[in-house]
Amino acid sequence: MRRPRSAALALGAIAVTITLALTGCSPSSTSGGSTKAVSQSDIDKAMNTPTTLTFWTWVPDIQNEVNLFEKKYPKIKVNVVNTTGGSQHYPKVRAALKAGKGVPDVAQMEYDYIPSFTQTKSLLDLTPYGGAKLEDEYTDWVWNQVDQNGGVWGIPQDSGPLGTLYRKDIFDKAGVAAPKTWSAFASAAQQVKSKTGSYITDLPGNDMFQMISFFWQKGAKPFSYDGKKTVGIDLDSKADQQVVSYWQDLIDKNLVATDPDFTDDYYQGLSRDKYASWLVAAWGPVFLQGTAKNTSGKWAAADIPQWQAGQNVSGNWGGSSDAVMAATKHPIQAYELAKFINNDQQSTLKLANEQYLFPTKTSTLTDDSFTSQKSAFYGGQQVNQFFAGVSDTVDKKFEWLPFMDYVNSSYANTLGKAISNHGDLTAALATWQSQVTSYAKQQGFTVK
């Protein structure tokens, strides 16, 4: 799940990223690695050798999945450290890398953060340990998030295919159905506002990753990275311009709110009919149930609007993997832990049904115990099954830069600020492009 990150913490992480980038590698990046495939006898020996692993994560109650692993491998003990979220997790990991001690064996790693850690050679390539053999067991676009530049850098844990959660009662009062296209969404916005007083949705200026999910759905490719020193930055592309121009029109007409998300006021807006829909990832349904309990039974899920009638394309917002740190002294055991948590069927079903992480493994996405659940909050709709179908429609290729912390902070001062202040989004997009390009060059990257 994507968790909001404060600008201050993001800026703090940037400083550490720069320090590590200048060195070209982490202090312990050469430890624990292997260049040839390990044998089954190597695995059997390692998993029967008394070992203690350290696992840094923010997933609540993941000890339950770790218990399953320890039951299968009683010689392996795992110390789970809850780092309480991405905004604190990454600075802690980077501080340990800089110090050259205290680095965990396995760490949770959001997909957009993987390049910043591969660039400093801080992650273990899982290919020699069998990682590449798991490809066919995961949704293809998710696998592309961990399989980059000749290596496999994590085992996918969760994802966030994009859909629409909408207030059926407000839409009915306005006389509109769930819009199938963005053009219909704009028309519905006018109807909803004039007949109910609600905004059709909120476009927060403080959430870059929602905007990027819209770019992703449009087919834009704002970032690329060769794994070395060459990056592609195309934030001001025609596709990106079309997205921000679309939202500019709705903002100018006062048909969408521009409130910061994940705040008390935002939660109250969801509960008090201020917003008639939420354009959100597959982790949104459970989150909303806990946030707007008084609206139970009034919501439904639908596809994200399409740019052209008849299309069926989604984007992604959020998601993470479990990565093995290059500094580990126990690479086989660490890999087996990351694999077990996110590949064992019992473990992945617990993650999906008990911790509500949206699955990435195809067998879990189609498991009846996951898909058949009906939610009273959504009028009895099988929301898991709906989003499992959406997962098959996400554009398959999307890359990140090795300094997404800076990209995020720059967004807050450019496009995000323009959204919040109802300014010129197209001009802000161009400024964002310029700032990120300049930063990349300052850090020694070649920008193509």
Secondary structure, DSSP 4 states (H G I P E B T S, - for coil): ------HHHHHHHHHHHHHHHHHSS-TTTTTT--SSPPPHHHHHHHHTS-EEEEEEE--TTTHHHHHHHHHHSTTEEEEEEE--SHHHHHHHHHHHHHHTS---SEEEEEGGGHHHHHTTT-B---GGGTGGGGGGGB-HHHHHHHEETTEE--EEEEEEEEEEEEEHHHHHHHT-PPPSBHHHHHHHHHHHHHHH--BS-B--TT-HHHHHHHHHHHT---EEE-SSSEEEE-TTSHHHHHHHHHHHHHHHTT-SB-PPSSSHHHHHHHHTTSBSEEEEETTHHHHHHHH-GGGTTSEEEEEPPBSSTT---B-EEEEEEEEEBTT-S-HHHHHHHHHHHHHSHHHHHHHHHTS-PPP-BHHHHT-HHHHT--BGGGTTB-HHHHHHHHHTTB-S-----TTHHHHHHHHHHTHHHHHHTT--HHHHHHHHHHHHHHHHHHTTPEE-
